[in-house]
Every structure is written in C-alpha cells, then in structure tokens.
Amino acid sequence: MTGVADFSEEQRLYEDGAAFIAGVDEAGRGPLAGPVVAAAVILERGRIPDGINDSKKLSKQRREKVFAEIMTHAHVAWAAQGATAIDRVNIRQATLAAMTAAVHGLSLPVDAVLVDGRDVPAPLGNAGKALVGGDGISLSIAAASIVAKVVRDRLMTRACAAFPDYGFSKHAGYGTAEHLDALRRLGPCPLHRRSFAPVRELLAG
C-alpha cells in the first residue's frame, strides 16, 4: 500500500459488473462532544476531482476546495448520529448506523460499497467491503472522508454559536487541554457524550 488513494479497488468492482460504487467514511469517532458524521460518495469515472486524498493529509484550505469539487461532480449523501444516540448504543454502533443512513441517502442504486475500517454495516450485506486504512487506498473512500470531515467541522462551528464557552469551533469537540478545562469549569452541555470517559468521570464526581 502506497498511502496514496487511487481508483484500483473501484476498477476491480466495475470489471465484476458493478455500475455504481460508493465509498463510505466517518468523522468524529473520538471527540468528547458532537455527532459522528458519515458520508457516502459515488465518483463518476472520467469526472473525478483532482486532489482527493485522505482528509487527514490535506490542509483545511485544500480540503474545503476539494470538498466543493466533490459536491459539484459526485453523488454525495451524509448522515449524523448525535451524542444521545452515541450514549445509547455506543460509538461503534452509532457510526455504523450513520454509514448505513448515508448510503441509503444516495440518489443512485448502489451495487457495491467500500467502507473505511474493519466493519461493514449489516444492512449493506454482501454489497459492502471493509478496507482498513481505506481512505489512503480508495479514491471513493478518500472523497467520503473529506465530505464527512468538512460537514462535521461546519456542524461544530455552528454548535459553537449555541455553546460559545466550550470553543467547539477550535477543537471540534476533541479532548484538547482547552476543551477539558472548559468542561471542568462549566460541566457538560447537551452535545457532550456522557459515555466517554472524561465526561463520565466528571459527572461521577
């Protein structure tokens, strides 16, 4: 594996007869606050935007630019599961639910789904294929990683307007020193994941 995403996984599926292939990835498994967001992207052969790669390898400015290209030239859907759902079913199940909803939200009938990680959501059945490190392997997954990251960052910036004292627009809910300090001073807000250790321990006193 080179670490540079390409279209070879998709090409193999096309050769096996698939017509529409979606890449799926998530953003926000690790933060202490905010939703987990999953995106599903179908890239059109011959209209693949330049610059697609694992979202973590792109600067914010570059990521925003590529995001705009993906939204213009690809078929995209995203879904989110908030803190309440995460606390109810756990982060893994919430992530899989968001992935399923994103795929089902696409406007095209999907023949195959490439999913970043080890798990394929059960509702996707045999159409799904898990790829560990998929955002560095498959262009479709990399595109989904960009969409999920940009969408989630925008949601957290919006959340900062509702809960300005936590600094969500800076750290997007991750457990930075600034966030942990605000959490200790203010206690959790409705966006915090009460099942996650730092929040749970604070509530336990």
C-alpha positions as CSV (number, residue, x, y, z in Angstrom):
1,M,0.0,0.0,0.0
2,T,1.5,3.4,-1.1
3,G,-0.7,5.6,1.1
4,V,-1.9,7.5,-1.9
5,A,-5.5,6.7,-2.8
6,D,-6.3,5.5,-6.3
7,F,-9.2,4.0,-8.3
8,S,-7.9,0.4,-8.5
9,E,-10.4,-1.0,-5.9
10,E,-13.3,0.6,-7.8
11,Q,-11.9,-0.6,-11.2
12,R,-12.0,-4.2,-10.0
13,L,-15.6,-3.8,-8.9
14,Y,-16.5,-2.3,-12.3
15,E,-14.9,-5.2,-14.0
16,D,-17.0,-7.5,-11.9
17,G,-20.1,-5.8,-13.2
18,A,-20.9,-3.1,-10.6
19,A,-22.4,0.1,-12.0
20,F,-22.4,2.4,-9.0
21,I,-19.8,2.1,-6.3
22,A,-19.9,4.2,-3.1
23,G,-17.1,5.0,-0.8
24,V,-18.0,5.5,2.9
25,D,-16.1,7.0,5.7
26,E,-16.8,8.8,9.0
27,A,-15.5,11.7,11.0
28,G,-15.9,12.2,14.8
29,R,-15.5,8.8,16.4
30,G,-13.1,10.2,19.0
31,P,-14.3,13.6,20.2
32,L,-16.0,14.1,23.6
33,A,-18.8,16.2,22.1
34,G,-20.8,16.5,18.9
35,P,-22.0,14.0,16.4
36,V,-20.3,11.3,14.4
37,V,-20.8,12.0,10.7
38,A,-20.7,9.5,7.9
39,A,-20.5,10.3,4.2
40,A,-21.1,8.2,1.1
41,V,-19.7,9.3,-2.2
42,I,-20.1,7.9,-5.7
43,L,-17.4,9.2,-8.1
44,E,-18.1,9.3,-11.8
45,R,-15.5,7.8,-14.0
46,G,-14.0,10.5,-16.1
47,R,-15.1,13.2,-13.7
48,I,-13.0,12.6,-10.6
49,P,-11.9,15.8,-9.0
50,D,-8.2,16.4,-8.6
51,G,-6.6,16.4,-5.2
52,I,-8.7,13.8,-3.5
53,N,-6.8,12.0,-0.7
54,D,-7.3,11.0,3.0
55,S,-8.8,14.1,4.6
56,K,-6.2,14.0,7.4
57,K,-3.4,14.6,4.8
58,L,-5.0,17.8,3.4
59,S,-4.8,21.3,4.9
60,K,-8.1,22.8,5.8
61,Q,-7.9,25.2,2.8
62,R,-7.2,22.4,0.4
63,R,-9.8,20.2,2.0
64,E,-12.5,22.8,1.6
65,K,-11.5,23.3,-2.1
66,V,-11.7,19.6,-2.9
67,F,-14.9,19.3,-0.9
68,A,-16.5,21.9,-3.2
69,E,-15.4,19.9,-6.3
70,I,-16.7,16.7,-4.9
71,M,-20.1,18.2,-4.1
72,T,-20.2,19.5,-7.7
73,H,-19.1,16.5,-9.6
74,A,-20.0,13.4,-7.5
75,H,-23.1,11.9,-5.9
76,V,-23.0,12.6,-2.2
77,A,-25.0,11.9,0.9
78,W,-24.2,12.2,4.6
79,A,-25.8,11.3,7.9
80,A,-25.1,12.0,11.6
81,Q,-25.7,10.4,14.9
82,G,-25.6,12.8,17.9
83,A,-24.4,12.4,21.4
84,T,-27.7,11.0,22.7
85,A,-27.6,8.2,20.1
86,I,-23.9,7.5,20.8
87,D,-24.5,7.2,24.5
88,R,-27.5,5.0,24.0
89,V,-25.9,2.4,21.6
90,N,-22.1,3.1,21.8
91,I,-19.9,4.9,19.3
92,R,-19.3,1.8,17.1
93,Q,-23.0,1.1,16.5
94,A,-23.8,4.8,16.1
95,T,-21.0,5.0,13.4
96,L,-22.4,2.0,11.6
97,A,-25.9,3.5,11.7
98,A,-24.7,6.8,10.3
99,M,-22.9,4.9,7.5
100,T,-26.0,2.9,6.6
101,A,-28.1,6.1,6.5
102,A,-25.6,7.9,4.3
103,V,-25.6,5.0,1.8
104,H,-29.4,4.9,1.8
105,G,-29.5,8.6,1.2
106,L,-27.7,8.4,-2.1
107,S,-29.8,9.2,-5.2
108,L,-28.4,6.2,-7.2
109,P,-28.9,2.5,-6.6
110,V,-25.6,1.3,-5.1
111,D,-24.1,-2.0,-6.3
112,A,-21.0,-2.0,-4.1
113,V,-19.8,-0.1,-1.1
114,L,-16.2,0.4,0.0
115,V,-16.1,1.1,3.7
116,D,-13.2,2.5,5.7
117,G,-12.3,0.4,8.7
118,R,-12.9,-3.2,9.8
119,D,-16.7,-3.2,9.9
120,V,-19.4,-3.3,7.2
121,P,-22.8,-2.2,8.4
122,A,-25.0,-5.3,8.5
123,P,-27.8,-3.7,6.4
124,L,-25.4,-3.3,3.5
125,G,-24.9,-7.1,3.3
126,N,-22.8,-8.6,0.6
127,A,-22.5,-5.2,-1.2
128,G,-20.1,-4.0,1.4
129,K,-16.3,-4.4,1.6
130,A,-14.3,-3.2,4.5
131,L,-10.8,-1.7,3.8
132,V,-8.6,-0.9,6.8
133,G,-6.9,2.4,6.0
134,G,-9.3,2.7,3.1
135,D,-9.1,6.5,3.0
136,G,-5.5,6.0,1.9
137,I,-6.4,3.3,-0.6
138,S,-9.6,4.1,-2.4
139,L,-10.5,7.5,-4.0
140,S,-14.1,6.9,-3.2
141,I,-13.4,6.4,0.5
142,A,-11.0,9.3,0.5
143,A,-13.7,11.6,-1.0
144,A,-16.1,10.4,1.7
145,S,-13.5,11.2,4.3
146,I,-13.3,14.7,3.0
147,V,-17.0,15.2,3.0
148,A,-17.5,13.8,6.5
149,K,-14.7,15.9,7.9
150,V,-15.9,19.2,6.3
151,V,-19.5,18.6,7.2
152,R,-18.7,17.8,10.8
153,D,-16.4,20.7,11.2
154,R,-19.1,23.0,10.0
155,L,-21.6,21.4,12.4
156,M,-19.3,22.0,15.3
157,T,-18.7,25.7,14.2
158,R,-22.5,26.1,14.2
159,A,-22.6,24.4,17.7
160,C,-20.1,27.0,18.9
161,A,-22.7,29.7,18.3
162,A,-25.1,27.9,20.7
163,F,-22.5,26.9,23.3
164,P,-19.7,29.6,22.8
165,D,-17.8,28.9,26.0
166,Y,-16.6,25.5,25.0
167,G,-14.6,26.5,21.9
168,F,-16.1,23.9,19.6
169,S,-15.1,25.8,16.5
170,K,-11.4,25.4,17.5
171,H,-11.2,21.8,18.6
172,A,-14.4,20.3,17.1
173,G,-15.2,18.5,20.4
174,Y,-11.8,16.7,20.7
175,G,-10.3,16.4,24.2
176,T,-7.8,19.3,24.0
177,A,-6.5,21.0,27.1
178,E,-8.7,24.0,26.4
179,H,-11.8,21.8,26.0
180,L,-11.1,19.8,29.1
181,D,-10.6,23.0,31.1
182,A,-13.9,24.3,29.9
183,L,-15.6,21.0,30.7
184,R,-14.3,21.1,34.3
185,R,-15.4,24.7,34.7
186,L,-18.8,24.6,33.1
187,G,-19.8,20.9,33.2
188,P,-21.1,19.1,30.1
189,C,-23.6,20.7,27.6
190,P,-26.2,18.7,25.7
191,L,-23.6,18.0,22.9
192,H,-21.3,16.1,25.2
193,R,-21.0,12.3,25.1
194,R,-21.7,11.2,28.7
195,S,-20.5,7.7,28.0
196,F,-17.0,8.9,27.1
197,A,-14.5,8.6,30.0
198,P,-13.6,12.3,30.7
199,V,-17.2,13.3,30.7
200,R,-18.4,10.3,32.6
201,E,-15.7,10.7,35.2
202,L,-16.6,14.4,35.7
203,L,-20.3,13.5,36.2
204,A,-19.4,10.8,38.7
205,G,-17.6,13.4,40.7
